[in-house]
Amino acid sequence: MVNYKIFNISFLFYGSLESDMEFNKSKQELTKSNTTLQNEGGDENKKGFGLGLRHVQALLLFFCFFETFFLRINLSVGIVSMTNKNSSNPDFHEFGWTENQKSAILSSFFWGYLVIQAPAGQLGQYFSPKLLLLGANLISAVLAGLTPTASYVGGWKLLCALRVIQGLCQGFAVPLSYKLISKWAPPNERNRYVGFSLNGGTLGATAAMPLCGLLASSSGGWPSIFYFSGLLGITWCALWAWFAADSPAKHHSISPEEKAYIENSLVHVSQDEEPKTPWSQIFTSIPFWALIFAHLGNGWAFAMIITEMPSYINSVLQFNIATNGILSALPYLAMWLLTFPVCWLADYLQKNKIVPNSVVRKLWTTIAQSGGAIMLVSMGFVGRDAVAAMTLLIITVALASFLFSGYNINHLDLSPNYAGVLMGIANGLENITTILAPLTVGWVVEDTRSVEQWRIVFIISAIVSITGNTIFVLFGSTDIQPWNTIDQKPKKNENNQSIP
């Protein structure tokens, strides 16, 4: 039996989930409430069912992103120790990789991550997202444990190949999670649900930086980083296999009341057979292309910060590996903490119709992308002032918390039925910039101690980020797109009459 006290603590910290939901007593009343729920602000949707199994699913997704980001970031910290044994435990082998080779290693993950995103979203339309996510994460965890062996046996080239496969596996996480969220999250909880679930990645990044630094300095040396990462992933897989479900209808222990509450709130989501994907309408949708450009703008800055900041802190600010890990984690801790009130505020504004939903999406995206870009450029002008540089870095990453209720949830606005497909396409294309960003560092930064060369990298990142943000503000939308229900058959009543 699930210990719900654990889940209660997490979600009480996350924000008010409003536990006074009173269900209608008849099927007719529940059906009539759908029209109100569609507006995401009606009386029924302002109530909440309280804590339930949908929150268990959110917690499982939270830890999914926790462990996937831990496995993704471990090499960003580990590679410092792998190529400079004096920065940690000196008893372990040091690899003489060049800056270009290190950049290739760090970017190789995103090559696999890029190509699988769109196929993963489409596979989630036809196969069990739960099982697909389980298999992909299990392979990724095993490969994490094999990283030291691959490095010794095949050098940087085999390590690149291993990271490409890990990228392929982890590429399933985001699109399949959006598919699951479209089935589990009522509209009035959507900002918090997405924010909480995806914010597991932020905490994973926060934990990975100091823990990997400490592990590298321990008696186990840098190999222990990857053994621990693999064990973490396997543990999550066991919990996911036992407690997860593709939808409320497929969960064996959900209450009829909570199941009805969720399904009757999701008026734009197909609960039965999956509609055929309208590819031509998706790829000719201007709001969707605006969303893609927001992804591209954010991807560059994200990859540059998450993969290159440990090297910047080590080379420019000159902190050792253990201190480096702690300092690298501080920005993500600030982001993790700020996400909760930011997502709660977005739900509050949306539910009470204080500002249009489109304003929330675009304003939150602007704060994160353009605001973060300004902070990042400023970092390049403070030189080796460690306090000023770390303060600006913390602000830069913390502002990214606004993205969870910004463009990062817009896929569910445009098309709940195809949210996983949209996320797969957009997040996949985003990895074009996540690949280019680390490679650009290798091309521009010849001397890792040069503040001037890093400044150029920061300016390039800011330009890309602000451009993507501007396109999203001008052309983005939060309206349900007509093709969301393009292939769904109209429902009929008992007299065989179509129901609008």
C-alpha angles and dihedrals in degrees: 000000000000115000100231093187089075091054092045092059092051095049097042086058090047095060145277111321093180108232101199099095113152114194124218110252098225136054090233092058092047091052092049090053092063093082090055093046090053089069090056091223108067126122095262093050092050089065123078133215092218127231115344146138093300086068090051087056090049090051091050090051089047091058091042090062090040093060097037092053091045089055091045097050100038092088093050088065097030095055090063089059094039091058099035113037092181089068091067137354104353094200093084132079120278120213119215096219119158124232090257091051091049090049089050091051093049093047096044092080089063093053090067091037090055101053098045101049100086095039090048091054091050093046087055088062092061108025135046109284088203094058094041091052091047095052095044094049093046092056091046091052093050091049090051089059090049094053097098091049092048091050093052096043103039105016123215094333095058089043089055090052092050092050091050089057091047088052089052090052096045091046087079094062103076102040093042091047090054089050090053093044091053087060099040109035121080111218095248090056097039100104092049093042094052092039094050095044098046092040087073085079090057092052089045089055090045092052096040096059099059097028093052089047092051093045091051090053093045128092088269092060124201094325089067089066091067097039090054091046092053092050090050092054095048091050091055091049091057092052093045093051091053105041109024129095135182094236142346089266090059098045111105098210107034115124118248089237096055091042091053092046092054099041095045091052094054099072094156095049123090109233096185129039116004114251118236114267111255097217098173093050091047095051093046094049112115094201089053093051089049087054090050091055089052088054092049093050093050096041094064095052092041094053093044093052099040097045104030106034094082088056091046092050091047098044105032103026090032103220122155123246097268094047089040091059093051093047092046089054097053096077092051092048089054090048092048093052095045094050094071099060091036093056093041089053091050091053091046093051092046097045094048094041092233092145130005116271090240090059091054093049095048098038093048090048092050093050090052102040106030094031091048091047091056091051092048094053090047088056090063091059100051093070117197095345095129096193094050093043094049092045091054092045091052091051092046094054095037091057088059087074087081090066093074089069093029126065091330091078097038092097089069090048094054099042126353091185093057100029091120092050093047092048091047092054097041097041090046093053089045088067090068086074094038088058095045095048098065091040090053089055088055091050098044103033108065093154110042090201093059112108090191093058092048089050090061090052091052093049092051090050092050093051092052093046096048092046092055091046093051093052091050092050092050100043107016123112140188096204120119104254119236091237091062088089100021097125100030116116114234115256118242132211127228090279090057091250120143116253112218 
